[in-house]
Amino acid sequence: MSTTRATAEEPEQNQEPELTQEPERAAEREPVAAPEKAGAPEQAEGRSTVRMLLRLWPYVRPVRARLSVAAFVAIVASCVGLFIPLVLKWMVDGPVADRDPAGVWLGALYLLLLGLAEALLFGLRRWLVARPLAGVEASMRADLYRHLQRLPVAFHDRWASGQLLSRATTDLMLLRMFLAFPLTFLLVNAVTIVVGVVIMLVQDWTLGLVILGPVVPVIVTCVLFERKYAAVARLAQDQVGDLTTVVEESVLGIRIIKGFGRHRSQARAFRELSRTLRGTELRKARLLSAIWGVIITLPELAIGAALVLGVVQVADGVLSAGTLVAFLSTALALRWPVDSIGFLLAMSQEAATATERYFEVMDEEPESSAPRSEQRPLDDGDTDTDTDTDTDTDTGTGTGTGTGTGQPGGLRFHAVTFRYPDAAPGTTPTLDRVDLHIRPGESMALVGATGSGKTTLTALVPRLHEVTSGRITLDGEDITEMSREELRAKVAVAFEEPTLFSATVGENILMGARPDAGEPELDRALAIAQAEFAHALPQGTGTQVGEQGLSLSGGQRQRLALARAVVGRPRFLVLDDPLSALDVHTEAAVEAALRRVLAETTALIVAHRPSTVLLADRVALLSGGRVTAVGTHQELLRTNTEYAHLMSGTEEDER
C-alpha cells in the first residue's frame, strides 16, 4: 500500500520512465509474446478441444483403471440421487394419500439411506482420484523439466523464463483440476441428464417434451461460448506468463531496481500488466455469466411451464399428484447437471489451452545425445577432410590465420560458419569460415572487438550451439561424432557471467567433476582459482550460496566458476574472459596457478586484457567473424595495427 501511495503522490513531471519498456527488456520478451499472443485467437478457432485433450492420454493411461472406477462410482452416486423422486412419488401416492404414518416414516428412512449412499459414493470417488492425479501432475512436471534441460540454448534464448514457469505451475494445476472434476463430471452429468430425461418421459411424455424444449438453444449457446472462451482463455494464460516473467525479473534484479530507484516505475509496469490480465479475466467472467444466464433461465422457464401444465393435468384427474411431484423433483435434480455445463465447458477450454501450451514446449526438438553418425547415414559429402586442411602451415608471423601445423590433434576449427537460427535469411553470419588450430597442450588467447563473435565461437566447442557449416575436431575427431556426454566430459567451460545455483559451494564446484570426486579435487580447484575464501564461510564449502550466488561478490562468483571448470582436469578448457571481475592482486595469483593447469590441457581463452593474453602461448585475432591473424602477443603487437589498438585501449582502460 505504501508503494501505491508514493506513486500516486509523485508529481507527474518527476515520474520515472518505465523500466520494463527499455529496449533490452522489451526485446527480451517479444520473441515469446509476439507469436503466442498474436496468433492465439486463430489457434483457438482452428483447434479441436477433444483432439488437444487426447494428448494427455499417455499420462492418464497408467491410472485409467482407477479413474474409470471413480467415474463409475460417480455415475452410480448420481443415479442413486434420481431414485429419491421415485420414493417421493411412492410416499405421496401411498402413505400420504392413505394417511399412513408408518409408511411416511419408512419413506423418510429410504430417503435418508439414499442420501447417505450418495454422499459416501461421491466421497469414495474423490478418494479414488486424488492420489493418481497428483502422480499425473508430478509426472508431467518432471517430464517438462527434463525436456527443458535437453532443449538447445537457442530455445532458451527465445523464451521468457516466466512463460516456461507458468507452464510448469499454473497450467499443470489446471490440468490436474480438469482430470479430477470436469473430465469425470462431463460424463457423469451427461449420463445423469439422459437417465433423468428417460425417467421424466416415462412419468409423463407430454411434460417431458416441455422440459426438452430448451435443448436446441442451449446447445447453440454452448457451441458459441466454446469458440469465444477458448481464445480468451489462451490470452489470459499467456498474460499470466508475462506477469510471472516480470515478477521473476524484478526479484532477480532487485539490486538494480533499488540501486537506480526504479521501484515506482516497476510497480506501475506491474500494475499495468495486472490490469490487462484483470480485463481479460473479466471478459472470461462475462462470457461465463452469459452462458450461465441462458443455461439457467431456459430450463427454469421449462420447469415453470411443466409445473403449470402438470397442475392442470392433476386437477383434471389425468395425472396423479405423486407423479407430478416425482416429475418436478427429477427436473429439479437435473438443475445442477445442466447448470454446471457452462462451468465444465470453461474448465475444459482452459485445460485444452493449458495442454496446448504444455505441448508447445514438449514438441520442441531436443538436442540428441547420440553422435550425428547414429542420427542419420553419412552422405558422400560427409567424409573427413582433415587430410586437406592439415597440410596448412603456421608461419608464426601473425599475418595470416595460421591454422595448420600438420598435427591432427588438439582443438581445430575447419571453415566454421555460424548464423543464429532466428537470424533473418541473407544476413551476414556471426562467424564466417573460421579456420583455427590450437595444438595439443597449447593455450590460445582469442582477442577481438566487442561483437566480433568471441563468445559465440567458444559456445560452439561444447555444442551449446551447432555450427551452420564446417567442422570442429578434438584430437582429430569431429565433435558431432561424439555423444554430448562424451564431448562435455572432455571439454570444461567457464563463462564471463558466472552462474551459481542454490546449493552449497562444494556442490556448485563439483558439478564439473566426476561423480566420485571428493574433498581433494575440491581443495585443488579452490586453490587454482584462488577461492580459499570458501573455507572461511560460515559452514565452509557446505555453505549455501543462495539463488544466483548473489550473496557473494562478483569476483568470488567468478573464482568459483573457474574452480568448477578446472576441478575435473579436463583435456580441453574453454574460458570466456574468466578473470574480468578480479582485482589486480587476485588476478595475478589466479594467473600463476592457471599457468600450471594450462600446461596440462589444451585451452581456448577469450581475453580482453594483456595480462590474460600473456597466459596463452599464442593469440588469435577475431575480426568481423573471421580469424584475421595468429601469432604471439609480441608478434601481433608489432605486425597488426588492429591488435595493437585493442591492447593499447585495454591498457588505457586499466590505467
Secondary structure, DSSP 8 states (H G I E B T S, - for coil): -HHHHHHHHS-GGG----GGGSHHHHHHHHHHHHHHHHTHHHHHHT--HHHHHGGGHHHHGGGHHHHHHHHHHHHHHHHHHHHHHHHHHHHIIIIITTT-HHHHHHHHHHHHHHHHHHHHHHHHHHHHHHHHHHHHHHHHHHHHHHHHHHS-HHHHHHS-HHHHHHIIIIIHHHHHHHHHTHHHHHHHHHHHHHHHHHHHHHH-HHHHHHHTTTHHHHHHHHHHHHHHHHHHHHHHHHHHHHHHHHHHHHHHTHHHHHHTT-HHHHHHHHHHHHHHHHHHHHHHHHHHHHHHHHHHHHHHHHHHHHHHHHHHHHHTTSS-HHHHHHHHHHHHHTHHHHHHHHHHHHHHHHHHHHHHHHHHHHTS-----S-HHHHS---GGGS--HHHHTT----SSSSS-----S---SEEEEEEEE--TTS-TT---SEEEEEEEE-TT-EEEEEE-TTSSHHHHHHHTTTSS--SEEEEEETTEEGGGS-HHHHHHHEEEE-SS----SSBHHHHHHTTS-TT--HHHHHHHHHHTT-GGGGGSTTGGG-B--GGGTTS-HHHHHHHHHHHHHTT--SEEEEESTTTT--HHHHHHHHHHHHHHHTTSEEEEE-SSHHHHTTSSEEEEEETTEEEEEE-HHHHHHH-HHHHHHHHHHHHHH-
